[in-house]
Amino acid sequence: MKTCNNCKEVKALLEFNKDKSKQDGLQTFCRECKRSKNRAYAAKNREAAREKTKTWRKNNLEKAKESRRKWREENPEKMAAYKRKWNEKNKERKSKMASEWKKKNPHKVLANTRARQAAKLKATPAWANKEAIDFVYYAAKVIEEVYGTKWHVDHIVPLKGKNVCGLHVHNNLQLLTPEQNLSKSNTY
């Protein structure tokens, strides 16, 4: 039990907030008195109270972001599992978010498309069999029309990989289902 310095009532220790600077580790005012004191201050000093709240939120938000970033870096397997689970649960939402992002950022979509085309051009050697490359893309389209299932043309060795970069040639191309291609991403 502890006596509040404001209302002078004897209250349970749970009625007091923590304060490491105090000898008993608790604030001198009970929670109820502290709350009414804070409200009175906020009513008198609206602008100062708003600034104080903004600063507090900003500082704590940055700390929380830093903490989450650090956890993600230390737990990549858990993060990957969480992302997979979330993606499976929210396929429609993810698709909707992606299409909304594309509508809001057409300049970025265009930049990404052009960057990919440029990388493809750089990765296409002079000796590449362009007819064979065109045939692989044509085969994907024919399979889609005949069977009604979509197929992606994928580079076996990615054009822009971390450890190795492939070429845009016919024997580096394969047909994959969209699920297989998207799960493979940019890995070898």
C-alpha positions as CSV (number, residue, x, y, z in Angstrom):
1,M,0.0,0.0,0.0
2,K,1.1,3.6,-0.7
3,T,-0.3,7.1,0.0
4,C,-0.8,9.4,-3.0
5,N,0.9,12.8,-2.5
6,N,-2.0,14.5,-4.3
7,C,-5.3,13.0,-3.1
8,K,-3.7,11.7,0.2
9,E,-5.5,8.3,-0.2
10,V,-3.9,5.0,0.6
11,K,-4.0,2.9,-2.5
12,A,-2.6,-0.5,-3.7
13,L,0.8,-0.4,-5.4
14,L,-0.8,-1.3,-8.7
15,E,-2.5,2.1,-8.7
16,F,0.9,3.8,-9.2
17,N,2.9,4.0,-12.4
18,K,6.6,3.0,-12.4
19,D,9.4,5.6,-11.9
20,K,12.9,4.2,-11.6
21,S,14.2,7.4,-10.1
22,K,12.1,7.0,-7.0
23,Q,13.3,4.9,-4.1
24,D,10.3,2.5,-4.2
25,G,10.3,2.5,-8.0
26,L,6.8,4.1,-8.2
27,Q,5.5,7.6,-8.9
28,T,4.3,9.8,-6.0
29,F,0.9,10.5,-7.6
30,C,-1.6,7.7,-8.2
31,R,-2.7,6.9,-11.8
32,E,-6.0,8.7,-11.4
33,C,-4.4,11.9,-10.1
34,K,-1.6,11.8,-12.7
35,R,-4.2,11.4,-15.4
36,S,-6.3,14.4,-14.2
37,K,-3.1,16.5,-13.8
38,N,-2.1,15.7,-17.4
39,R,-5.6,16.5,-18.7
40,A,-5.6,19.8,-16.9
41,Y,-2.1,20.7,-18.3
42,A,-3.3,19.7,-21.8
43,A,-6.4,21.9,-21.5
44,K,-4.3,25.0,-20.4
45,N,-1.5,24.4,-22.9
46,R,-3.0,22.8,-26.0
47,E,-0.2,23.7,-28.4
48,A,2.6,22.6,-26.0
49,A,0.7,19.4,-25.2
50,R,0.3,18.6,-28.9
51,E,4.0,19.2,-29.6
52,K,5.0,17.0,-26.6
53,T,2.7,14.3,-27.9
54,K,4.1,14.6,-31.4
55,T,7.7,14.4,-30.1
56,W,6.9,11.4,-27.9
57,R,5.1,9.5,-30.7
58,K,7.9,10.3,-33.2
59,N,10.6,9.1,-30.8
60,N,8.8,5.9,-29.8
61,L,7.8,5.2,-33.4
62,E,11.4,5.4,-34.5
63,K,12.5,3.2,-31.6
64,A,9.8,0.6,-32.5
65,K,10.8,0.7,-36.2
66,E,14.4,0.2,-35.3
67,S,13.5,-2.7,-33.0
68,R,11.5,-4.4,-35.7
69,R,14.2,-3.8,-38.3
70,K,16.8,-5.4,-36.0
71,W,14.5,-8.4,-35.3
72,R,14.0,-8.9,-39.0
73,E,17.7,-8.9,-39.6
74,E,18.4,-11.4,-36.8
75,N,15.5,-13.7,-37.8
76,P,15.4,-14.0,-41.6
77,E,13.9,-17.6,-41.5
78,K,11.1,-16.5,-39.3
79,M,10.5,-13.4,-41.4
80,A,10.4,-15.4,-44.6
81,A,8.0,-17.9,-43.1
82,Y,5.8,-15.1,-41.8
83,K,5.8,-13.5,-45.3
84,R,4.9,-16.8,-47.0
85,K,2.0,-17.3,-44.5
86,W,0.7,-13.8,-45.0
87,N,1.0,-14.0,-48.8
88,E,-1.0,-17.3,-48.8
89,K,-3.6,-15.8,-46.5
90,N,-3.9,-12.5,-48.4
91,K,-3.6,-13.4,-52.1
92,E,-6.4,-11.2,-53.2
93,R,-5.4,-8.3,-51.0
94,K,-1.8,-8.5,-52.2
95,S,-2.9,-8.5,-55.8
96,K,-5.2,-5.5,-55.2
97,M,-2.4,-3.7,-53.4
98,A,0.0,-4.4,-56.3
99,S,-2.5,-3.2,-58.9
100,E,-3.2,0.0,-56.9
101,W,0.5,0.7,-56.5
102,K,0.9,0.3,-60.3
103,K,-1.9,2.7,-61.0
104,K,-0.4,5.3,-58.5
105,N,3.2,4.8,-59.8
106,P,3.1,4.4,-63.6
107,H,6.4,6.2,-63.9
108,K,8.1,3.6,-61.6
109,V,6.4,0.7,-63.5
110,L,7.7,2.2,-66.8
111,A,11.2,2.7,-65.3
112,N,11.3,-0.9,-64.1
113,T,10.1,-2.2,-67.4
114,R,12.7,-0.2,-69.3
115,A,15.5,-1.3,-66.9
116,R,14.5,-4.9,-67.5
117,Q,14.5,-4.4,-71.2
118,A,17.9,-2.7,-71.1
119,A,19.3,-5.5,-69.0
120,K,17.9,-8.0,-71.5
121,L,19.4,-6.2,-74.4
122,K,22.8,-6.1,-72.7
123,A,22.5,-9.8,-71.9
124,T,21.7,-10.8,-75.5
125,P,24.9,-11.6,-77.3
126,A,25.4,-11.1,-81.0
127,W,25.5,-14.8,-81.6
128,A,22.1,-15.5,-79.9
129,N,19.6,-17.3,-82.0
130,K,16.7,-14.8,-81.9
131,E,14.3,-17.1,-83.7
132,A,14.8,-19.8,-81.0
133,I,14.2,-17.2,-78.3
134,D,11.0,-16.0,-80.1
135,F,9.9,-19.6,-80.4
136,V,10.1,-20.1,-76.6
137,Y,7.8,-17.1,-76.0
138,Y,5.5,-18.3,-78.8
139,A,5.3,-21.7,-77.2
140,A,4.3,-20.2,-73.9
141,K,1.5,-18.2,-75.6
142,V,0.3,-21.3,-77.6
143,I,0.2,-23.5,-74.4
144,E,-1.8,-20.7,-72.7
145,E,-4.3,-20.6,-75.6
146,V,-4.7,-24.3,-75.9
147,Y,-4.9,-25.4,-72.3
148,G,-6.1,-22.1,-70.7
149,T,-3.2,-22.0,-68.2
150,K,-0.7,-19.2,-68.0
151,W,3.0,-19.9,-68.4
152,H,6.0,-17.7,-67.7
153,V,9.2,-17.7,-69.7
154,D,12.0,-17.7,-67.1
155,H,15.7,-17.4,-67.3
156,I,17.4,-20.4,-65.7
157,V,20.4,-18.3,-64.8
158,P,19.0,-14.9,-63.9
159,L,20.0,-11.8,-65.9
160,K,20.8,-9.9,-62.8
161,G,21.7,-12.4,-60.0
162,K,23.7,-11.9,-56.9
163,N,26.5,-14.3,-57.6
164,V,26.1,-15.0,-61.3
165,C,24.4,-13.3,-64.3
166,G,23.1,-15.3,-67.3
167,L,22.5,-14.4,-70.9
168,H,19.3,-13.9,-72.8
169,V,19.7,-17.0,-75.1
170,H,17.3,-19.8,-76.0
171,N,19.1,-22.5,-73.9
172,N,18.8,-20.3,-70.8
173,L,15.0,-20.1,-71.1
174,Q,12.4,-22.4,-69.5
175,L,8.7,-22.4,-69.2
176,L,7.3,-22.3,-65.6
177,T,3.9,-21.9,-64.0
178,P,3.4,-18.4,-62.5
179,E,3.6,-19.9,-59.0
180,Q,7.0,-21.6,-59.7
181,N,8.4,-18.5,-61.4
182,L,7.4,-16.1,-58.6
183,S,8.6,-18.4,-55.9
184,K,12.0,-18.8,-57.7
185,S,12.3,-15.0,-58.0
186,N,15.8,-13.9,-59.0
187,T,17.7,-16.9,-57.7
188,Y,19.8,-19.5,-59.5
